[in-house]
Amino acid sequence: MAESDAPPGWSYNPSTWGQRLPIVGLALVGFLIAGYLALYQWGIFSGVWEPFFGDGSRVILNSSISRILPIPDAALGALGYLADAVTGVIGRRGRWRTMPWIVILFGLAVGPLGAVSILLVILQPVLFGEFCTLCLASAVISVAMIGPAMDEFLASLQWVKRERARGRSAWRVFWGLDDERRGAPRTAAQG
């Protein structure tokens, strides 16, 4: 697939490696940060690095909010970042069209993680009067990933909608099973 094979109406292809690799790189950095914070929350590390906010990281990472679920919130963040990285590398440059299911899963992994990160950053000073440097860094990473991931997400949604309007099964298009450019089986009506 050539670079010019962008989604209809688009000036670029949001599924190229040049578009996805920065998101995957950010996800891996986020995974390392969240993994480090999770190890602290599990007690594997006795201290946590905090260059700017004194005891802020300890307060935030040991707060009631961080322990609402059975596993620490940083561990969930690490799993989310790992899901972002894995779903970001699956597929080729035309995945917006050939694999809408993975692109939509990718968008659903990136988008909510960014929203939760924003919420947690807002809660830090409001509930605890503190900040956590690595938590803020993780939130910045999450938010930076949203825009580029949503471009590809939108391209796939538009593709499924467009193909449905052409009379194709949205379900089959979503799963990449009804793509005439890949030699998908023709129906009796198509001849």
N, C-alpha and C positions, 0 to 999 in steps of 0.2 A: 504494500500500500504506500503510495507516494504521500509526501507531506501535503500536497495539494488536495488529498482526499479528506478534506475537513468536512464536518457535518454541514448539511445544506444551510446556507445563510451565515456560516461562520467563516472567518478569515484565517483560522488556524485549527489545527487538530489538537484537542485537549488531552488526547491519549498518548501523545508521543513520549518517549523516554525523557526528553528535555523538560516536559511538563510534569511528569510524575516523579522522577528521581529526587528533585528537591523536597517533595512532600515525604517521600520514603526516608530520605536522610534526616529530616526534621523528626519524623516518627521514631527513628532509631535513637536520636539524641534524647527525645522525650522518654523513651523506654528506659534508657540508662539512668536518667534523673529520677524518674518515678520508681525504678527498681531500687536505687540507692535509698530513697526515702522509705520505701516499703521495708527494706532490711533494717533500717532504724526502728520503724514502728513495730517490727517483730522482735526487737531486742537483740538482733544479731550484731549491730553496731551500738556502742554505748553512747556515742555522741553524733551530732549531725553538724555539718559545715554551715555556718551562718556568719557571713562577713559584715552585714549591715544592720541587722535588727536585734542585736543582743541575744536575748533568750526567746525571740519570736518564733523561730522554727520549732523549738522544743514545745512551746505553748500550743502552737497550731497543730503539730503532728501528734500531740498527746491529748488533743481536745475531744470532747464528746462527739463532735461532728465527724471526726476522722474514724470513729469507732461505731458508727451507727449500724454498719453491716457486719457480718461475721468475719470478714477479712478487712484489713486496713484499706482506706481509700486510695493510698498510693499504689497498692498492689492492683487494685482495679484499674487505676490509671495506666500502670505498666502493661496490663493485659490489653487495654484499649489501644495503646500505642503499638503494641505488637500486632494487633488486628489491622491497624492502619497500614503498617509496613507490609504485612503479608498480602492484604487485598490490593495494595498499591503496586506490587510487582507481578501479580498474576495477569497474564494476557499480553497481547501484542498491541501495536500502535492503532489498530482498528477496533479495540475492545469496546469503545463507546457504541459500536454497531453490532459487533459479533458476540459480545458478552455483557449485555446490559445488566444482567443479574449481579456480576461481580462489581461493576461500576457503581451500581445503586447500593450494594452492600458496603463498598468503600466509602461512599458519601454518608451513609448512615453511621459508619464507624467514626468518621472524622467530625461530622457536624455536632452530634450530641456531646462528644468529648470536649469540644470547644465551648459549648454552652455551659456544661458543668464546671469547666475550669473558670469561666467568668463568674459564675455564681459563687464558687468557693473563694475566689479572690475578694469578692464583695463582702462575703461573710467574715473574712479574717479581721478587718478592723472594726466592723460593726459589732460582732459578738465577742471578740477577744481583745480588741485594741492592739493587735500585733500583726506583723507580717512575717512571711517565710520567704527568703530569697529564692530558694530552689522551687518552691511552689509557684512563685511569680514567674520564674523562667519557664516552668512547665506550661503555665497558662498562656504565656506569649507564644510558645511553640504551637500550642493547640489552636490558637486564634489565627496564627500565620498560615496554618494548613487549610483553613476552611475555604477561602476564596478559590484557590486553584482546584481543590477537590470538587467544589460545587460546580465549576465549569464543566467538568467531565460528567458529573451527575446530571446536570441539566441537558447536556447533549444526548445522553442515553434516554432520558425521559422524553425528549423531543422526538427521538428516533422511534421509540415504541409508539408514541401517539401518532406520528406520521404514518407509520406502517399499518397501524390499526385503521386509520382513515382510508388507507388504500385497500382495505378489506382483508388484511392478514390477521391471523390470530395474535392478539397482544400477548397471550401466554407463551406461545411458541417464539415470538420475537424476543420477549423478555429473556428466555432461556437460550437464545441464540440458535434456535432450531429451524427458523423460517427465514433464512437470509438468501435471497436469490443470487447474490453475487458469489456466494460460496458453493453454489450448485445444490441448493436445497431442493428436495423433491417437489415436483410440480403436482398440483392437484388435477383431478379429471377435468375441471372447468378451465384450467389453464392450457390444457392440451398437452 
